[in-house]
Amino acid sequence: MARKTGRLFTIGYEQTPPKAVLDELQNAGVKLLVDVRAVVSSRRPGFSKNQLAAALDERGISYIHMKGLGTPKEGRLAARSGDMKTLERIYAKHLKTPQAKEDLDELSSLVMKAGPVCLLCYERDHAHCHRKWVAEIIEDRDGVKIENLLPPQL
């Protein structure tokens, strides 16, 4: 029997209105949004956990938060200062924690069953975000294709 291949998208909402993010997800055929932010509140209207989950639900997209895949505070501070090497070191260490390993296993299972799945975080450019490393782990583990979505900016 041929193995099912999941699809994995990533998206960041920096400088993007909520409707543009939702449209992009819907147009890509995303069925499940996995929020990989450590903190699910946002100063940006429409991107806090409950508002986002409700807006996704209206479009038939499920939502889950995987806190274990969020970046620890010191990693977020490094990212804000543009220190990607420090962020990568901190996040690599974080991925060895039991919670992160458990969430990676769950994500892997969801990508293969619930797809297409999309990882959400703040940074617009996936190359400057921890979601890139999460996606690459799932890509290596499950052979999924990664596509980074770029909704129109404000």
LINFENGI-V208682 format. One record per backbone hydrogen bond with DSSP energy under -1.0 kcal/mol. NH is the residue of the N-H (numbers start at 0). CO is the residue of the C=O. Records with the same first field share a line. If there is no record, write none. Layout:
# LINFENGI-V208682
NH=CO ; CO
This chain:
# LINFENGI-V208682
7=144
8=116
9=146
10=118
12=120
13=121
15=12
20=16
21=17
22=18
23=19
24=20
25=21
26=22
27=23
28=25
29=24
30=115
31=115
32=61
33=117
34=63
35=119
46=43
48=39
51=47
52=48
53=49
54=50
55=51
56=52
57=53
58=55
59=56
60=55
61=30
63=32
65=34
68=65
69=66
74=71
75=71
76=72
77=73
78=74
79=75
80=76
81=78
82=77
83=81
86=82
87=83
88=84
89=85
90=86
91=87
92=88
93=89
94=90
95=92
96=93
100=96
101=97
102=98
103=99
104=100
105=101
106=102
107=103
108=104
109=105
110=106
111=107
112=108
113=109
116=6
117=31
118=8
119=33
120=10
127=124
128=125
131=128
133=129
134=130
135=131
136=132
137=133
138=134
139=135
140=136
141=137
142=138
144=5
146=7
148=9
153=14
